[in-house]
Amino acid sequence: MKFCILASGSEGNCTYVEDSGGAAILVDAGISMRRITNCLREIGRDYPSIEAVLISHEHSDHLKGAAVLARRQDLPIYASTGTIALVRRHLPEYTRFFSMNGHVMQFGNLQIEAFPVSHDASETVGFRISEGGQRIAIATDLGHVDLAALDYLRDCDAIVLESNHDVGMLIEGPYPWDLKQRIKSLLGHLSNDQAAETLLEVAAPRLKRVVLAHLSRDNNRPDIAIERVRTHLHDAGHTHIEVTAAKQSCPTCMFEVE
């Protein structure tokens, strides 16, 4: 199993995941189809291998490219029932939506479980994706990690986890006070420290890679987020875990889960 984060941040999110046979899915489509096309070309991939698009929630930075993808590439879009209901009410052109509530979905050899997370949207979910004995988890918008979500992050080979802001930078930064409070709330976004504490809870010998996601351009920096998380993990003896950060402007490398 391989994965690549095509884009990550408040301007748009999209992750490519493929199985050992080349069948693939997209997790979120918050960037334009043109941008997705260019990113796929950059990593040597194309649409025929993609079987579905999975949407974590209805915020535009995770959704705005989905309708065009569905129409032009004839791709089904899967989301939670709450997300589908809200989107159809406001955007009736989104017609190719299918509910994934309560189902373990399979595309190619990929088995996908959606799990609820705490965020200020209708019914936000994270994803745990498996192929054989390999497993990755993706959770990019959440204000805190409850025990149920924590269980889905355990026993993974790789985790893509939000590390949105440095608390000091957020507090001292230019955002209005009410927006700062929303970001810090239980329905907002994880800080670097919260991401580090979460990863300490689930760190194990099989966890080899962590990719920090949804970093704020105004209230964080990749080097700060990586150093904070890496220090927490290394101080606890988890020196085998590679920590990197996804970017808004360009894809990551193609990570292989072994």
Backbone bond lengths (Angstrom), bond angles and torsions (degrees), N, CA, C in turn:
res aa  C-N    CA-C-N  psi(-1)  N-CA   C-N-CA  omega(-1)  CA-C   N-CA-C  phi
1 M - - - 1.456 - - 1.526 109.12 -
2 K 1.341 115.36 138.52 1.459 121.49 179.11 1.529 109.18 -130.50
3 F 1.334 115.64 155.66 1.458 119.31 175.04 1.518 110.24 -149.54
4 C 1.327 114.31 153.92 1.461 122.36 178.87 1.518 108.00 -144.68
5 I 1.314 116.95 130.23 1.461 120.69 175.84 1.523 107.44 -87.84
6 L 1.315 116.35 110.90 1.462 121.32 -176.38 1.519 111.86 -73.78
7 A 1.328 117.18 -34.90 1.464 122.26 178.10 1.519 108.14 -161.12
8 S 1.336 116.16 145.74 1.461 119.43 -179.67 1.520 110.01 -152.69
9 G 1.331 115.92 124.43 1.458 121.52 179.77 1.510 110.70 151.40
10 S 1.321 115.97 -178.29 1.464 120.35 -175.10 1.520 112.91 -70.27
11 E 1.336 118.36 -12.29 1.457 121.21 178.03 1.524 112.86 -93.11
12 G 1.324 117.52 -3.67 1.455 119.38 176.39 1.509 112.94 150.66
13 N 1.347 115.38 142.98 1.459 122.23 -175.80 1.519 110.57 -132.82
14 C 1.332 115.78 138.60 1.462 120.66 177.61 1.526 108.40 -163.46
15 T 1.336 116.36 131.20 1.462 121.85 -179.92 1.523 109.48 -128.47
16 Y 1.312 115.86 136.60 1.466 123.61 178.95 1.519 108.40 -104.12
17 V 1.350 116.35 130.15 1.465 121.74 178.11 1.521 107.97 -131.29
18 E 1.347 117.34 131.84 1.460 119.99 178.76 1.520 110.84 -131.44
19 D 1.338 114.87 151.68 1.460 119.67 177.46 1.527 110.30 -88.61
20 S 1.313 116.15 -179.34 1.463 120.88 -175.77 1.520 112.99 -67.72
21 G 1.335 116.85 -17.12 1.456 120.52 177.70 1.509 114.29 -96.17
22 G 1.341 117.32 -2.49 1.455 121.41 178.15 1.509 115.46 99.68
23 A 1.343 118.88 -8.17 1.471 120.59 175.02 1.525 108.71 -68.96
24 A 1.345 116.89 141.00 1.464 119.74 -170.19 1.520 112.46 -139.72
25 I 1.320 114.67 163.63 1.460 123.50 171.77 1.523 108.28 -134.91
26 L 1.330 115.39 161.16 1.456 121.82 167.06 1.517 108.25 -109.14
27 V 1.309 116.68 135.99 1.456 121.95 171.32 1.523 107.14 -103.98
28 D 1.314 115.85 111.59 1.461 126.08 -175.22 1.530 111.25 71.66
29 A 1.329 114.44 153.03 1.464 121.91 179.54 1.520 107.60 -143.73
30 G 1.320 115.65 63.01 1.458 121.57 -175.25 1.510 114.58 -94.02
31 I 1.325 116.67 11.80 1.458 122.11 173.82 1.524 107.69 -124.04
32 S 1.318 116.46 165.90 1.462 119.98 -175.59 1.522 111.32 -66.42
33 M 1.327 115.55 157.33 1.459 119.57 177.03 1.527 110.58 -61.31
34 R 1.317 117.57 -36.84 1.468 119.83 177.96 1.523 110.57 -60.56
35 R 1.328 115.79 -43.05 1.475 119.25 178.90 1.531 110.81 -66.40
36 I 1.322 117.22 -42.11 1.467 120.03 177.47 1.523 110.00 -59.80
37 T 1.337 116.86 -44.58 1.461 121.30 179.23 1.522 111.02 -57.96
38 N 1.326 116.50 -46.49 1.464 120.51 -179.65 1.526 111.34 -63.94
39 C 1.333 116.73 -40.34 1.464 120.24 178.96 1.526 111.02 -65.19
40 L 1.330 116.49 -41.97 1.463 119.68 178.35 1.527 110.97 -61.86
41 R 1.313 116.98 -42.08 1.466 119.79 177.71 1.526 110.70 -62.00
42 E 1.322 115.43 -38.55 1.468 119.95 -178.62 1.525 111.84 -62.47
43 I 1.337 116.45 -31.99 1.469 119.04 179.76 1.533 111.91 -100.26
44 G 1.339 116.34 9.66 1.458 120.39 175.63 1.513 114.59 75.98
45 R 1.324 117.27 31.85 1.458 121.42 -179.52 1.528 109.79 -125.66
46 D 1.367 115.98 168.27 1.463 120.69 179.46 1.526 108.91 -149.79
47 Y 1.331 116.08 173.26 1.462 121.34 -172.08 1.527 116.01 -66.56
48 P 1.337 120.84 -32.65 1.471 118.30 -176.40 1.519 114.82 -55.03
49 S 1.319 118.07 -25.92 1.467 120.04 -179.73 1.526 112.76 -80.69
50 I 1.342 117.46 -15.52 1.467 121.20 -174.41 1.524 109.94 -86.00
51 E 1.321 116.52 125.84 1.461 121.53 -175.46 1.521 113.63 -101.22
52 A 1.335 118.48 -20.86 1.468 120.11 -177.29 1.520 109.44 -166.84
53 V 1.333 114.53 162.12 1.464 122.19 172.77 1.520 107.65 -119.39
54 L 1.316 116.86 128.99 1.462 122.82 179.10 1.525 108.69 -107.93
55 I 1.324 116.69 128.80 1.463 121.68 -176.90 1.525 109.52 -109.28
56 S 1.331 116.64 129.35 1.468 120.69 -178.10 1.524 112.67 -78.45
57 H 1.346 117.71 -34.40 1.468 121.85 177.60 1.523 108.80 -170.92
58 E 1.336 116.14 177.18 1.456 120.34 -166.40 1.520 115.14 -88.51
59 H 1.316 120.43 -1.92 1.462 120.14 179.01 1.528 109.94 -61.37
60 S 1.329 115.88 143.47 1.464 120.43 -168.71 1.523 113.33 -61.50
61 D 1.326 117.91 -28.18 1.466 119.11 -179.27 1.528 112.64 -74.07
62 H 1.337 116.37 1.73 1.466 121.48 173.98 1.527 112.11 -122.48
63 L 1.318 117.40 -7.76 1.469 121.20 -167.60 1.519 115.18 -126.09
64 K 1.323 118.76 -24.91 1.466 120.02 -161.21 1.524 115.27 -62.66
65 G 1.324 119.12 -20.46 1.460 119.77 177.57 1.513 114.52 -94.15
66 A 1.336 117.14 -1.74 1.468 120.32 -170.51 1.523 113.36 -67.75
67 A 1.321 117.85 -42.31 1.465 120.11 -176.18 1.523 111.42 -63.07
68 V 1.317 116.97 -43.04 1.464 120.39 179.77 1.527 110.39 -66.18
69 L 1.329 117.31 -41.44 1.464 120.42 176.61 1.522 111.30 -59.28
70 A 1.332 115.77 -45.67 1.461 120.03 -178.57 1.521 111.13 -61.30
71 R 1.325 115.63 -41.63 1.460 119.80 -175.93 1.534 112.14 -76.13
72 R 1.309 117.14 -47.92 1.467 120.10 -172.30 1.530 113.36 -83.62
73 Q 1.321 116.84 -28.29 1.466 119.60 -178.91 1.526 112.28 -108.93
74 D 1.330 116.71 2.89 1.466 122.25 178.98 1.530 111.17 54.42
75 L 1.336 115.41 47.19 1.459 121.12 -178.18 1.521 110.96 -103.52
76 P 1.320 118.37 134.89 1.464 120.35 172.82 1.525 110.60 -74.13
77 I 1.329 115.73 145.93 1.461 122.14 179.39 1.521 107.90 -113.90
78 Y 1.317 117.16 126.23 1.462 122.45 -179.66 1.522 109.60 -111.66
79 A 1.336 115.23 136.82 1.463 121.08 179.36 1.522 108.63 -155.57
80 S 1.327 115.90 171.37 1.460 120.18 176.33 1.524 109.99 -68.85
81 T 1.319 115.97 158.83 1.465 120.78 179.56 1.519 111.19 -58.78
82 G 1.325 117.24 -41.38 1.462 120.86 179.33 1.509 112.35 -63.04
83 T 1.320 116.89 -41.68 1.461 120.62 178.20 1.520 110.77 -64.89
84 I 1.315 116.82 -44.44 1.464 120.55 -179.31 1.526 111.06 -60.79
85 A 1.318 117.04 -45.29 1.469 120.71 -177.95 1.520 111.10 -60.48
86 L 1.328 116.67 -43.44 1.461 120.18 -178.32 1.521 111.12 -68.86
87 V 1.304 117.41 -42.74 1.458 120.68 -178.07 1.524 110.76 -65.94
88 R 1.314 117.51 -43.17 1.468 119.86 -178.84 1.527 112.13 -65.76
89 R 1.309 116.71 -29.23 1.457 120.07 179.62 1.527 111.12 -69.57
90 H 1.316 116.59 -37.15 1.462 120.44 -175.11 1.526 113.26 -101.71
91 L 1.334 116.99 -24.68 1.461 121.01 -176.89 1.527 109.22 -133.16
92 P 1.328 117.18 78.35 1.465 120.34 -174.52 1.523 113.83 -63.36
93 E 1.352 117.75 -15.96 1.468 118.51 179.30 1.527 112.20 -71.77
94 Y 1.323 116.92 -13.25 1.466 120.29 175.46 1.530 107.86 -81.02
95 T 1.311 117.00 92.21 1.467 120.37 -172.24 1.524 113.89 -106.43
96 R 1.314 118.95 -22.69 1.469 120.79 -173.66 1.523 110.98 -95.15
97 F 1.320 115.95 49.92 1.456 121.15 178.66 1.523 110.33 -98.88
98 F 1.322 116.18 140.18 1.457 122.80 176.78 1.522 108.84 -130.87
99 S 1.326 115.75 139.75 1.461 120.38 -178.20 1.519 110.80 -78.18
100 M 1.336 115.11 139.59 1.466 119.43 176.75 1.520 111.02 -112.84
101 N 1.324 117.78 9.37 1.460 120.46 -177.80 1.522 112.09 -62.19
102 G 1.315 115.84 127.28 1.456 121.36 174.57 1.506 115.32 75.67
103 H 1.325 117.34 7.32 1.462 120.07 -176.70 1.525 110.59 -115.17
104 V 1.313 115.96 143.37 1.461 121.10 164.05 1.520 105.82 -92.90
105 M 1.313 116.65 111.77 1.459 121.27 -175.40 1.522 110.17 -88.88
106 Q 1.320 115.76 151.87 1.456 120.07 177.04 1.512 110.26 -134.04
107 F 1.338 115.42 129.04 1.456 123.29 174.42 1.522 106.81 -132.23
108 G 1.328 116.29 119.20 1.453 118.72 -170.13 1.521 108.94 59.03
109 N 1.318 116.31 -128.76 1.466 120.92 176.43 1.520 113.04 -96.18
110 L 1.325 117.01 4.25 1.461 121.12 -178.31 1.523 110.39 -85.29
111 Q 1.311 116.97 126.62 1.462 122.85 171.75 1.520 108.15 -106.39
112 I 1.338 116.13 127.93 1.459 121.04 -173.82 1.513 110.39 -121.74
113 E 1.323 115.16 128.25 1.458 122.58 172.42 1.523 108.29 -113.49
114 A 1.333 116.92 131.46 1.461 121.55 173.40 1.525 108.74 -97.55
115 F 1.330 116.36 139.98 1.461 120.04 179.03 1.528 109.79 -134.00
116 P 1.335 117.73 143.18 1.465 120.75 -176.00 1.520 112.35 -70.72
117 V 1.328 115.37 141.90 1.460 121.79 174.22 1.524 109.03 -131.74
118 S 1.323 115.32 164.02 1.461 121.99 -173.07 1.525 110.73 -92.29
119 H 1.345 115.90 108.12 1.464 120.89 -179.93 1.522 107.73 -155.33
120 D 1.333 116.72 157.47 1.466 119.88 -174.52 1.528 111.68 -84.70
121 A 1.310 115.18 59.93 1.460 122.96 173.56 1.520 107.53 -135.44
122 S 1.327 116.29 177.83 1.458 119.55 -170.57 1.529 113.37 -63.21
123 E 1.310 118.28 -48.08 1.469 121.69 -177.76 1.531 108.03 -160.59
124 T 1.320 115.17 71.87 1.461 121.36 -174.92 1.521 111.08 -71.51
125 V 1.328 115.97 143.39 1.464 120.47 178.76 1.522 110.52 -133.41
126 G 1.327 114.34 156.85 1.452 122.66 164.14 1.515 108.18 -106.64
127 F 1.318 116.82 177.95 1.462 120.59 -176.83 1.522 110.99 -134.35
128 R 1.331 115.04 139.45 1.457 121.00 168.22 1.522 107.20 -116.36
129 I 1.315 115.98 125.00 1.461 122.23 -171.83 1.518 108.80 -120.99
130 S 1.330 115.90 129.23 1.463 120.87 -174.83 1.518 110.87 -128.22
131 E 1.330 114.52 148.58 1.460 121.92 167.17 1.521 107.19 -141.62
132 G 1.330 115.69 113.60 1.456 118.66 -174.84 1.518 109.67 59.93
133 G 1.309 117.13 -124.79 1.455 120.64 178.72 1.506 114.37 -92.78
134 Q 1.349 117.70 2.75 1.463 121.34 -179.11 1.523 110.27 -91.57
135 R 1.336 115.80 146.90 1.460 118.23 -175.60 1.523 110.28 -152.17
136 I 1.348 115.91 134.16 1.459 121.17 171.55 1.525 108.63 -127.56
137 A 1.327 116.34 155.35 1.463 122.31 175.75 1.518 108.61 -125.98
138 I 1.336 115.23 143.39 1.468 121.89 179.90 1.521 108.25 -129.43
139 A 1.329 116.57 119.06 1.470 121.96 177.90 1.523 107.43 -143.60
140 T 1.328 116.94 105.09 1.469 119.90 -168.65 1.521 115.17 -116.70
141 D 1.318 119.81 -8.72 1.466 121.98 176.91 1.514 108.87 -138.71
142 L 1.331 116.72 102.30 1.462 120.12 179.68 1.524 109.53 -162.76
143 G 1.343 114.23 141.72 1.459 120.00 -177.55 1.507 113.71 -85.34
144 H 1.318 117.05 -26.32 1.461 121.99 172.22 1.524 107.61 -157.61
145 V 1.312 115.95 166.58 1.464 120.96 -178.35 1.516 108.12 -112.34
146 D 1.339 116.77 109.15 1.461 119.44 179.97 1.527 109.76 -81.65
147 L 1.325 116.11 176.07 1.461 120.49 -174.33 1.523 112.16 -63.55
148 A 1.338 116.18 -36.77 1.467 119.18 -179.84 1.526 110.86 -65.39
149 A 1.337 116.51 -45.13 1.465 119.44 178.31 1.523 110.93 -65.41
150 L 1.326 115.92 -37.16 1.464 120.14 179.47 1.525 111.18 -58.74
151 D 1.318 116.27 -37.86 1.466 119.94 179.67 1.529 111.77 -62.32
152 Y 1.335 116.69 -34.81 1.462 119.56 178.84 1.530 112.33 -72.09
153 L 1.328 116.77 -21.10 1.463 120.52 178.45 1.524 112.78 -86.19
154 R 1.312 116.32 -11.77 1.466 119.53 -179.01 1.538 110.65 -76.78
155 D 1.319 114.77 158.06 1.474 121.73 174.19 1.523 112.55 56.11
156 C 1.324 115.94 38.98 1.461 120.80 176.40 1.530 110.04 -108.53
157 D 1.326 115.33 153.07 1.462 121.22 175.24 1.523 111.60 -85.84
158 A 1.334 116.33 -27.61 1.463 121.84 178.41 1.523 108.58 -147.47
159 I 1.326 115.80 146.35 1.462 121.56 178.77 1.523 108.79 -132.61
160 V 1.324 116.00 130.67 1.461 122.78 169.35 1.524 106.09 -104.19
161 L 1.331 116.65 113.84 1.463 120.92 -171.52 1.518 110.45 -132.46
162 E 1.323 115.10 139.14 1.458 120.22 176.69 1.527 111.37 -60.74
163 S 1.330 114.51 137.65 1.469 122.27 171.11 1.524 105.28 -141.54
164 N 1.316 115.58 72.90 1.458 121.82 -162.19 1.520 114.71 -72.17
165 H 1.328 117.30 -43.72 1.460 117.98 -170.03 1.520 113.02 -146.32
166 D 1.311 114.07 154.11 1.454 122.04 165.31 1.524 106.50 -89.02
167 V 1.312 117.74 125.43 1.469 120.96 -172.95 1.522 111.11 -58.58
168 G 1.315 117.86 -43.35 1.462 120.57 179.82 1.512 112.41 -62.10
169 M 1.330 117.06 -43.50 1.464 120.60 178.33 1.518 111.05 -64.69
170 L 1.337 117.08 -38.47 1.462 120.28 178.69 1.521 111.04 -63.86
171 I 1.318 116.88 -47.84 1.462 120.95 -176.93 1.525 110.97 -63.82
172 E 1.326 116.76 -40.41 1.465 120.71 -177.45 1.524 112.82 -86.65
173 G 1.313 117.32 -5.63 1.453 121.39 -173.42 1.516 114.41 -81.07
174 P 1.354 116.73 -175.54 1.462 121.93 -170.24 1.523 115.49 -84.79
175 Y 1.329 119.28 -4.87 1.457 120.24 -174.65 1.526 111.42 -66.39
176 P 1.343 117.95 148.76 1.471 120.62 172.54 1.528 110.54 -59.77
177 W 1.335 115.54 153.05 1.463 120.07 -174.91 1.525 112.30 -59.37
178 D 1.349 117.06 -40.36 1.464 118.49 -178.24 1.530 111.35 -66.12
179 L 1.330 117.87 -34.15 1.460 120.35 176.84 1.529 110.78 -69.18
180 K 1.313 116.63 -39.35 1.470 119.76 176.10 1.526 110.67 -59.68
181 Q 1.326 115.98 -42.27 1.464 119.78 -179.84 1.524 111.32 -66.38
182 R 1.321 116.29 -38.61 1.470 119.59 177.47 1.525 110.77 -62.89
183 I 1.311 117.20 -45.06 1.465 120.90 -179.05 1.520 110.80 -61.76
184 K 1.326 117.02 -39.02 1.470 121.60 -177.34 1.521 113.18 -80.18
185 S 1.323 118.00 -10.90 1.459 121.43 -172.49 1.522 111.89 -73.96
186 L 1.340 115.25 171.87 1.465 120.98 178.07 1.523 112.51 -66.80
187 L 1.339 116.53 -14.74 1.467 121.08 177.73 1.526 111.71 -108.31
188 G 1.320 116.29 14.96 1.454 120.55 -175.46 1.511 113.91 -100.71
189 H 1.344 115.38 -115.86 1.462 121.15 -173.98 1.521 110.38 -136.63
190 L 1.328 116.22 146.79 1.457 121.17 -179.55 1.525 111.24 -72.87
191 S 1.325 115.55 137.43 1.459 121.41 171.80 1.527 109.73 -81.43
192 N 1.321 116.01 171.13 1.467 120.23 175.01 1.523 111.21 -57.93
193 D 1.327 116.27 -42.52 1.466 119.76 -179.36 1.523 111.38 -65.60
194 Q 1.334 116.64 -41.33 1.466 119.32 178.46 1.526 111.13 -64.54
195 A 1.323 116.80 -40.12 1.466 119.80 176.81 1.522 110.34 -61.47
196 A 1.332 116.48 -44.19 1.463 120.47 179.98 1.521 111.35 -62.45
197 E 1.330 116.56 -43.84 1.467 120.27 -179.72 1.528 110.94 -64.74
198 T 1.329 116.51 -39.30 1.467 120.30 177.50 1.523 110.88 -62.44
199 L 1.309 116.21 -45.62 1.464 120.05 -178.35 1.522 111.91 -66.62
200 L 1.327 117.22 -32.46 1.465 119.55 174.64 1.524 111.09 -62.67
201 E 1.329 116.43 -34.08 1.465 120.64 -179.83 1.528 112.22 -67.70
202 V 1.324 116.74 -30.59 1.473 119.57 -173.19 1.526 113.09 -111.39
203 A 1.321 117.34 -3.10 1.468 120.49 -178.38 1.525 110.47 -60.71
204 A 1.328 115.18 136.58 1.465 121.96 -178.44 1.523 107.61 -156.81
205 P 1.324 117.74 166.81 1.469 119.58 -179.19 1.527 114.26 -55.82
206 R 1.340 118.29 -32.55 1.465 118.81 -177.29 1.526 112.66 -76.85
207 L 1.332 118.53 -19.94 1.465 120.85 179.53 1.526 108.86 -76.04
208 K 1.314 116.31 111.03 1.462 121.32 -175.32 1.525 113.38 -106.91
209 R 1.341 116.94 -24.71 1.464 118.53 -174.60 1.518 111.60 -140.40
210 V 1.340 114.58 136.63 1.454 122.73 172.73 1.526 107.58 -124.46
211 V 1.333 116.10 129.84 1.461 121.13 173.75 1.526 107.45 -116.17
212 L 1.319 116.16 117.38 1.464 121.29 179.26 1.526 108.95 -80.74
213 A 1.330 115.96 135.85 1.464 120.39 -170.60 1.525 111.62 -130.86
214 H 1.338 114.01 166.23 1.468 122.76 175.62 1.528 111.53 56.93
215 L 1.343 117.19 40.17 1.458 120.97 177.21 1.524 110.17 -70.63
216 S 1.313 116.64 134.76 1.457 121.85 177.10 1.526 110.03 -73.44
217 R 1.314 116.71 134.93 1.465 120.27 175.96 1.522 111.49 -71.19
218 D 1.335 116.92 -30.04 1.459 121.04 -175.88 1.518 113.13 -91.22
219 N 1.327 117.47 -27.47 1.459 120.73 -170.00 1.525 113.55 -123.01
220 N 1.326 116.27 21.27 1.459 119.42 -179.76 1.518 108.92 -162.88
221 R 1.319 115.76 166.73 1.458 122.40 170.77 1.521 107.82 -141.45
222 P 1.334 118.17 144.88 1.464 118.78 -179.48 1.517 113.69 -54.86
223 D 1.334 117.59 -41.50 1.462 119.24 -178.14 1.519 112.02 -65.49
224 I 1.335 116.98 -36.21 1.466 120.52 178.38 1.523 110.22 -67.18
225 A 1.335 116.45 -47.53 1.469 120.28 -178.33 1.525 111.10 -62.83
226 I 1.331 116.51 -46.52 1.466 120.04 -179.05 1.517 110.81 -62.03
227 E 1.329 116.83 -46.06 1.463 119.93 -178.15 1.523 111.57 -63.01
228 R 1.341 117.29 -40.77 1.462 120.31 -179.31 1.531 110.83 -63.41
229 V 1.314 116.16 -48.03 1.466 119.93 -178.31 1.526 110.86 -69.24
230 R 1.322 116.57 -45.31 1.468 119.80 -179.07 1.533 111.22 -61.08
231 T 1.316 117.14 -41.17 1.465 120.23 179.93 1.520 111.15 -61.94
232 H 1.339 116.85 -46.02 1.464 120.30 177.99 1.530 110.84 -58.05
233 L 1.324 116.63 -46.48 1.462 120.40 -177.44 1.527 111.65 -67.69
234 H 1.319 116.97 -45.77 1.459 120.06 -178.02 1.521 111.67 -66.56
235 D 1.344 116.86 -38.98 1.465 119.62 178.46 1.527 111.46 -61.90
236 A 1.335 116.26 -27.37 1.467 120.65 178.55 1.530 112.21 -90.39
237 G 1.330 116.81 5.02 1.458 120.53 176.39 1.514 115.63 93.80
238 H 1.336 117.65 4.32 1.470 120.99 -177.22 1.532 110.07 -93.95
239 T 1.318 116.07 59.46 1.460 120.76 -175.47 1.525 112.95 -76.62
240 H 1.326 117.36 -9.49 1.471 120.95 -178.95 1.519 112.82 -82.20
241 I 1.332 118.47 -9.91 1.467 121.43 -174.60 1.527 109.91 -87.00
242 E 1.328 116.65 121.69 1.458 122.18 176.31 1.529 109.05 -81.92
243 V 1.328 116.96 130.77 1.463 121.90 -178.93 1.526 108.94 -119.05
244 T 1.329 116.40 123.00 1.457 122.06 175.95 1.529 108.10 -132.99
245 A 1.334 116.07 175.59 1.463 120.68 179.64 1.519 109.93 -130.46
246 A 1.324 116.17 137.60 1.461 121.63 175.41 1.523 109.54 -77.94
247 K 1.331 115.32 158.18 1.459 120.98 -177.49 1.526 110.95 -118.87
248 Q 1.335 114.47 157.95 1.459 120.08 175.97 1.523 111.36 -76.45
249 S 1.317 117.13 -35.15 1.459 121.30 -165.52 1.517 115.44 -92.67
250 C 1.328 118.80 -15.51 1.465 119.92 -176.01 1.524 110.20 -155.86
251 P 1.331 117.24 157.51 1.464 119.86 -179.67 1.528 111.92 -70.00
252 T 1.321 114.43 155.04 1.455 119.60 167.81 1.528 108.65 -73.71
253 C 1.322 116.46 177.89 1.458 119.02 168.63 1.532 108.58 -69.62
254 M 1.304 116.54 171.61 1.461 120.91 175.07 1.526 108.04 -84.75
255 F 1.324 115.79 113.58 1.458 120.72 -179.93 1.523 109.38 -87.31
256 E 1.313 116.48 136.25 1.464 121.34 177.40 1.517 109.47 -108.37
257 V 1.322 115.53 129.71 1.461 121.67 177.86 1.520 107.46 -95.36
258 E 1.304 116.45 121.80 1.463 120.43 -176.33 1.514 111.13 -114.48
